Amino acid sequence: MSPKISILAPSFNHEKFVGFFIQSILAQSFSDFECIIVDDCSTDRNVQEILKCKDTRIKLVQHPYNQGINASLNTAFENASGEYLVFLATDDMLEPNALEILHQSLEQNPNAKAIYPQLMKIDKDNQKLEILEVARRSRYELLHHLFMKGNCLTSPGMALRKSDFAEILYPLDRAMCNYQDVQMHIKLLLRGGVVGGVLIILV
């Protein structure tokens, strides 16, 4: 039986962080998930750290050569079977109830094209520093800010339906080396004009 949530997790040279990432995933109050980690040909001991985890919900796919974040997300998506997708990198961490909140938000808002959670900035030793606030804006205000000022949305923890990813975003542009998430945000917001508005929930 397919899990409800598939976590798409690009990973490159995250030897120091990936163990903490996996611990935070396995500590979730919502357990109906799979985590697709795509190692993008790391040069450190990233893969060995991932292989220490024996939980079958943690699934490793290895690229034979370095291809970039978007290629890793495409690979993760191609190996995902969940109804909902959550985007993370393996130097991120989740609060224990994060998947539960994201799942509830998607279930309660069937017209939502993307769910953006509140983030907490941490340092290299996983110490909490500050909350990263994302201001509530209209779709047009968000698009104006993205084009004219810079990124005002977040990608860690962003959640959406697999069907919407397939229709709106897939395949992600492999030529994008920077600002991959900005491109995703813009495509989702532009599509909102067709379907009557993108509903963005901040949790």
ABEGO torsion letter per residue (X at the ends): XBBABBBBBBBBGAAAAAAAAAAAAAABABABBBBBBBBBGBABAAAAAAAABABAABBBBBBABBAEAAAAAAAAAAABABABBBBBBAABBBBAAAAAAAAAAAAABAABABBBBBBBBBBAAGBBABBBBBBBBBAAAAAAAAAAAEBABBABGBBBBAAAAAAAAOBBBAABABGAAAAAAAAAAAAAAAAGEBBBBBX
